[in-house]
Amino acid sequence: MKAKFKRIDGIAISAVFFYLLAVLMTGLFLDAGSSLVVQGNPIQSLAEAFAFPLVDASLPSAILLTMFAVYSLIFAGLVIVEIRLAQGKGRSALSVRNWAYYAITFFVCYGLAAGIGISAHAPVEDWTLVGNSFLYVGESFFLALLAYLVLFLAVLFLVMLVTSIRRYRIPFGEDAPEEAPSLTEEEHENLVQEERARLQGSLAATFGANAQGVAGAPSADGASGVSQPALGNKTQVFPGLSQIEVQELNEEGKEYQDDGKISLRELAERFRRYLAKEEKLYYDIHSIRAFLAGLSASRLIILEGLSGTGKSSLARYFSSFVGEKSFFAPVQATWRDRTSLLGFYNDFSRSYSETPFLKRLYRASFRERAVNIMVLDEMNIARVEYYFADFLSIMEYPMEDWTLDIMQLPYGFEPPMHLDEGRLHIPATTWFIGTANKDDSTYTITDKVYDRAIVISFSDQNVPFEEAGESSPVSLSYQGLLALFEDAWKKEEDLLDTQDRKRIQRLASYCYEKFELAFGNRIMNQIELFVPTYVSAGGTKEEAIDFMFARKVLAKLEGRFEEYVGEGLRGLEKLIASEYGKNSFPECRALIAHYLRRFN
């Protein structure tokens, strides 16, 4: 990291500069032999009040005072630079190393000041004159400090007085109304949209909308209110969902002939060759295995890394490979809440504003055998925990309880078929796959999101390889894919055994003790599902555990620069070597090496 200087640094340097200017002026008035000032002036009187002897300062004394002032300013500037450099490298500004830097800087600066000042006295025949010069410097610094403090307090009280006069009508404990800040064009547009929504809500209330914003619903006391227009039928309120319902009921369902003989290992290798041959996309086999194992362990997958590494393509083409078509939604920076995904009821049009995302979920509810991949492209260009909050919450519950509240409907209203009492059940066939770029234009994804997801990082460039072997797409239903996962979970030799769990627990305990990184039941449950699927796809237990520990635990150390983190990482590297071997866990070792470079 680079050293970042702040406005407060300029304020501090300015304060020191004016103080040292006051020191030089004080020294001028303090000189008992000067003809430039009136003798017996207030500065000299103040010195006598403190029983300071007045010094007849000579030119060497003035040079000594000037050198101490100049090098004091240099010392202050160097200390600020050392503080910012330490913070830029992730060190504490109060560390032992920095205190050593401050001490060295102090002795060098004031040693030079004293040396130059004493040289101005050369040849030194009487050291009493040198002592008087240092006494003169000390008195000047002390009396200037007193004057500086008095001036500071005077300015402070003046500011308080002016502020109190301006706020004399405001009672104590209450804040004055803030001035409206200047807004960017985008912020102004957001405020306009919020005000429009507020006005819509007010108009809806005028026409009898209920507390949930559903016009035409009866009030709590059973009265319908004044001038309540009746809510239309389902084709008027939900035109898009109703149309999907008609289409799906009239069309014959897709016939699935699952490739019954295909294994997870063959599926991974064949998918990799398909991407290379058909799309000229070259992925490492470990990434393909992790992707398939991730589908078995979580319904939320995050593919993160630099732009152009093939994150979106991997998610999109998996659907094509198994005979389906994925849903692709580019996330917008303006997404703030659930309405960006699920829509909202429009009081003016008296219909529900249905988003493509909602309509895809509704269509998937009719297709019980289709693998439903829903891609959120550049998901962290807005805050995920805001617009995706409903989905993050329901992922804590069993899948049969994955229900979204779309709209509260009035009594007697007949909703679309799969919108049961205004609630939509997320189809079991659904996976959400988000792509995330790591640059300055995006938000940091929080641990709340990461803990629920399987995260796959793309950092290396794809290297072309020979596409030898079968690469044609497969016919695979949701039930067929789930059967492959369940077969993997039944293989005793691929499951975590007691020894595996003890090793993982020792690593987790170490990370909690050294870094305060929690390792909850959710992560352990994901590992239990991920490992056997990864092994069935052609990998090893050690590779799977390495992947999950790196992504679910060590990744949380990103942005941690405390000195104890470096020591803990070195200890973790030794613990991994003792548990799994010297050359084991390449993903964890690579991540540890990446972090340790910050401490060198």
N, C-alpha and C positions, 0 to 999 in steps of 0.2 A: 504494500500500500504506500501511496505517496503522502508526504507531510502536508496537511491542510491547515493553512493559517486562517484565523478568524478575525472579525472586526474587533473583538476584545483585545487582541494582541496590539493593534494600532492604538487603542485607547490606553493600554498600559504603557506603551512606549511614550505616548504623548504626555501622560501624567509624570513619568520619570523625567522627561525632558524639561517640563516646566518647573519641576522641583529643583533640578540641577541649575536651571536659570536663576531660581530664587536663591540657591546657595551662592552663586557668583555675586549676585546683587548684595546679599547679606555680608559676604566677605568684603565688598567694597565699602559698605557703611561701617563695618566693624574695625577697619584699619585706623588705628589711633594716630598714625603719622600721615594720613592722606590729606592732601589739600583739595581734593575733588569734592569732598563732602563736609558738611558741618559737623564739627566735633560735639559730642554730647547729644547726638541724635538718638531717637527711640531705640535703635538696635543696640547701641552702646549702653544705654540705660538698662535695657533688658539683660545684657550680659553682666552688668554690675549687680543686677538683682539676683542673679544666680552665682554671684561671687566669682565670675570668670575674670581673669586678668586680661586687660586690653593689651593687644600686641601691636607693636609698630611694624607692620608688615612691609617687607621689602619686595623687590621684583622677583627674587627666587621664591618667596612665599606665595606670591600671586601665581607663578608658574606651577608650583606644587598643587595649589588649590584647583587650578584649571585642569591639570592632568588627572586629578582624582575625579573631577566632574566628567571629563571626557570618557575615562575608562569605566566610570559607573554606568554611563549610558551604553557603552559597548557591552559591559557585563550583563545588563538587563536584556539587551537584544539577543545575546548568545544563549542566555538561559531560556528565553522563549523559543528559540530555534531548537534547542535540545529537547524541550518538552514536546514540541510538535513532531519532531523526528521519532521520539520514543513512541508516541501515540500512533504514528503512521506505521510503525513496525509491530504494533500490537503489545508494546510493553507499558507497564505502569510508569507514570512520570515520577513516582516516589519510590521507585525500586532502588536497590543498593547501587546498581550500576549507574543510574542517573545521578544519585547523590555524589558519587565519585566524580562524575563529569562536572557537576556544579562546583565542587570543592576545587578541582583543578582549574576551572575557569576563573574562580574567585582569586586564587593565589597568583595566577598568571597576570590577570588584569591589574590587580592592585599592586602586585610586585613591580610591574612595568611603570605604573603611575608613581610609586615611591622612588623607583630607581631614577626615572627622568627628573623628578622633583629634586632629589638629592644631588644629581649631577649639575642642576642649575646653581647649586650652592658652591660648586668646586671653584678653587681649592678650598676644602673645609678646614678652616683654622680654629674655629670655635664651634663645637657641636651644640652649644647652647642655642645658637641661632637656628640650627636645624630643628631642635626640639621646639623652639618657639613657632616655627613654621608649621609643624605638625599640630601644635596646640591651636594655632589659627585656623587650620583646616577643620579640626574637630569642632571648634566653637561655631564655625560657619555652617557646617552640616546640621548641628543640633538646633541652632536658633532658626535656621531656614525651615526645619521640620516643624517647629512650633508655629511659625507664621503660616506655613502651608496648611496645617491642621485647622487653624483658626479661620483661614480663608475658605477651606472646604466646608466647615460647619456653617459659615455665613451663607455660602451659596446654597447649601442644603436647606437651611431654614427659609431662604428667599424662595426657593422652588416650592417648598411646602406651603408657604404663604400664598403664592400665586395660585397654586392648585386648589387650596381651600377656598379662595375667593371665587374661583370659577365654579366650584361645586357647592357653594354655600347653601343652596336650596335642597341638596340631597342629604337625607339622614345618614348618620354613621351606620356602617354595615351594609349599605346598598351601593351597587356599582352604577356609575354613570352610563347612560346609553352609549354604546360604541358607534364610532363613525363607520359608515358602510365602506368596506375595503373595495379597492378597484378590482374589477373582475375581468378575466379573460373572456374571449368570445364564447368558448365552450362552456365555461362556468355560467355565463349569462344565459345561454340556451338551456342549460339544465334547470336554472331557477325559473325560467319561463315555463318549462314543461311541468315543474312541480306546482307552480301557481295555477296552471291550467287544470292539473289533476285535482287540486284543492277546490277550484271553482266548480268542476264537474261534480265533485262529492257534495258541495253545497246545493247545487241544483237538484241532484238526486234526492237529497233530504227534503227539498221543497216539494218534490213530486211523490214523496212517500217511500223512499228507499229505506230498507231496514239497516241495522247496524253493520251488517257485513257487506253493504253496498249492493244488495240484490233488490232491484226495484220490484214492486208489486207484492212483496212478502208481507204477511200480516204482522202487526206489532205485537209486543210482549203481552199486552192485555187483550189481544184478540181483535182489536179494532184495526181496520185497514187504513185509517187516516183519511186525510182530505185529498181528493183528486188523485188516487192511486191508479195509474194505468196498469192494466193486466199484463203479466208477463206472457210473451208469445209462446208458441209451441217449440219443440226441440229443433226443428229445422230453421226456425228464425233465430233462436238463441245460440244454437251450436250448428251453424250451417256446414262447416267443414267436417266435423265429427259425424254428423248425420249422413253426409255424402259418402264418407268412408264406410260407414255401417252398411249402406245400400250396396256399395261396390263389393265389399267382402262377402256379403250374404249371397249375392248373385253370381259371383265368380266361383268356379270350382277350385278347391284347395290344391296346392301344388303336391304332386306325387314325389315322395322321397324314397329313393333306393340307396340307402347308406352303403358305403363301401365297407362291408362287414369284416373283411380280412385285413384292413389297414390297421397298423399299430401306431402308438404315439411317436415312436422313433421314426417310422417311415413317414408319418404325417409331417414331422419337423423337417426332415431332410428333403422331402418332396416339395414342401412349401418354400423352402430356401431356394431350391433349383427353379421352381416356378417364377419366383421373383427375379432371379438372375436371367432366365431365358426369355420370359415374356415381357418383363418390365425393365430389364437391364439395371436392376437394383441388387446390390451385393451386400448381404448381411453376414456377420459372424454367426456360426451355428449356435454359440452360447446365447446370443441375443434371441434367436428363434426359440430355443428351449425355454429360456426365461419367460418369453411372451406366452407360450402355451401353458407353462406351469403357473404363470400369473393369472391366467383366465380361470384356472381351477381353484385358486386361493382367494380371489377377491373379484367383485363385480366392478371395481374401479381400478383402471390401469393408467399410470402416468408415464408417458414417454418424453423424457426431457434431454436437452442438450442444445448444441449450437444449431442455428438455422441451416437447412440444407443437408442434414444428415439422414434424411429418410424417415423421420418419425411419423409424419402424416401418411406416408405411402404404406408403411407396415400395417397400420390400423385399417386403412381403406382396402388394401388388396387382400387381406385375410378373408374378408367377406366374399370377394370375387372368387377366391380359391375354393371356398366351400359351397359355392353356388348361390350366394346371396348378394345383396347390395347394401353397403353400409350407409348410414345417415351421417352427413357431414355438416357441422354447424360452426362457422367462423365466429369466435367470441369477439364481442365489441367492447371497446374501452368504456363505453357508457353503461354497461350492464351493472346495475346496483342491487337488484333484488330478484325474487322468484318470478316476477312478471316477465322478465327478459326471456325465460325459458317456457313458462307455463301460461303466459297471457293474463288477461284480466277482463272483467265485465265492463263494457262501455255503456254508460247511462244514456248517452245521446242516441246511439244507434240501437240501443236495447238488445244488443247481442254480445256474445263473448268474443273478444279478440283472440283468435286461436293462432298460436305460433306453429311453425313447421315442426318444432321439437315436440310439442304436445300432440300434434296430429300423427307423427311417426310412432310415438308411444301408444296412441290409441289404435293405430293400424296393427301394431305388433301384438296387441291383446287378442286379435282374431287369428293370428298365425302362430299356433302353439308349437310348431315344429321348426320354425325358421330361426336361425341364429341371428339375433338382432344386435348389431354393433352400432353404437351411437358415438360419433367422434366429435369432441369439443376441441377445435383447432385453436392453438395459442390461448389455452384456457387461463393463463395467468396474466393476460393483458388487462384483465379486470380482477377484482378480489374474488377468488373462488369461494371462500367461506361466506360471501354475501349472496351471490346469485345461485349458488349450488347448495345453500344451507339446508333446504328441505331434504335433499337427497343424502347429505352427510348425516342428518339426524336419523332417518329411517334405516340407514345401513346398520344401525346398532340393534335392530330388531330382527327376529326370524323373517325369512323371505315371504312367508304367507301374510305378514303384517306390513309389507311394503306398499302402503297406500298413501296417495297424495290427495289432499283436500283441494279440489279445483274451484268449487263454488257452492255456497249454501243455497239450496233450492227451496222455493216455497212449497207448502203442502199441496199435493195433488198434481204437481208438475211431473210430466213424463220425460225423463232424461234419455239420452242415447243409451243403447243397450249395455255397454260396458262402463258407463259412468254411474255407478251405483250410489244413489243419494248424493250426487255431486262429488263422489270420490272415485279416483282412478287407481286401480291396482297396477303397479309396475310389473310387466310380464316377467316371468322367471327366465325367459329366453334372452334377457337384455344384459349387455355389458356396456359400461361407459368408459371410453378411452379418451384421455386428454393428452394433448401435446403441449409441451411447455418449453419456451425458449429461455435461455439464461443470458439476459443482457439488461442494460439500463432502462429499457422501455417497458419492462414487465415488473409485476409485484412478486414479492417472495411468497412462496407457498408455505403455509403454516404447518406445524406438526399435526394439527387436527386433521388436515387433509392427507398428509403423508401416511399417518398411522392407519388410515382406512384403505390405502391404495398399495398396489405393487408398483414400484418405481423402477424403470429401466432407463439407464443413461446411455446416451449416444455421444461419444466424444471423439472417436477415431474416424478417419475417412474409410469408406468402403473400398475394399480391395477386390478387383475382379478375380473370378476363379472359373475353372472349367465346369460347364453345366452337364456333366455326364450323369445319366440315369433318368428315370421317369420324372417328368415335371408337369404333367397335365393336371388340371383341377380335379378335385374330388367332389363327390356328392355326400354331404354330411349334414344331418339335421341336428337340432339342439339335443335331442335324445341320444343321437349317435355320439356326439362330442362328450356329453355327460357320461355316457357309458365308458368311454375311454378313460376319463378321469377316475371313475369309480373302480375300474379294473386296476388302475395304478394304486389306488388307496388300499386295495385288498392284498397286495404283494407284501408279505411279512418282511422279506429280506430288504425291501426298499424303504420301509417305514423307519422312523426314528426309534432307536432302542434306548434302553436305560442309560448306557454309556454315552450315547449322543446327547441325551437330555442333560446329563451331569456336566458334560463339557460346555454345552451352550449356557447352562446356568452359571458356571464359573466365569465365563466371559461376561455374561450379563451382570453378575455381582461386582466384577471388577469395574465395569463401566459406570455402574451406579455409584460405587464408592469413590472413584476418581473424578468422574465428570457429572454426576447426578443425572445420568440418563436413565430414565425408567424403561423397563422391559416388561410390558404388561401381558395379560392373557391373550389379548387380541393378536399381538405380534406372534406369540407362541402358537396360537391356533393356525395362523397363516403359514408358519413354517411347517407345521405338521402336514398341511395339505400340499404345500409347494414342493417339498423335498421328494416325496415318492413320484409325483408327476414329472418333475425334472429328470429323475433317474430313469423313468420309463421312456422319456423322450431321448435318451441316449447319454445323459450326463452322469455325474457321480454325486453321492451324498455330500462329500466335502465341497464340491463346486457349488451345490445348492445352498448349503449353510453359509459358505463364504459370501455368496451373492446376497442372501437375505440379511446377514449381519452387517455387511457393508452399507446396504441401502436403508435398512430399518433402524440402525443404531448409529454407526459411525457418521453417516451423512448429516446427522443432527449437530455435529461439531463444526459445520461450516459457519464461518464468521466468529468463532471463538478464538481469542488471541491471548488469553491469560497464560502466564508463564507455566502454571501448574499443568495446563493442558499438554504442553510439549513433553513434560516429564511423564505424564500419564500415558501418552501415546507410545513412548519408548518402552514403558513397562508392558503395555498391551501387546506390542510386537513380540516381546520375549515370552509372554504368556501363550500367545498363539503358537509360537515355535515349540514350546514345551508340551502343548496339548495335541497339536496336529502335525508337527514336523517343521523343519527349518524352511523349506520351500513351499509350504502350504499357504492357502488363502491368498492367492495373488490379488484379488480385488481389494481385500482389506489392506494388504501391504501397500498397494499402489495408492490407496486413499490416505493411509498413514504417512507415506512418503510425501504426498502432496501437501498435507497439513504441516509436516515438520519443516518444509522449506520456508515457512513463515517465521520460524524461530531461529534460523541461522543468520 
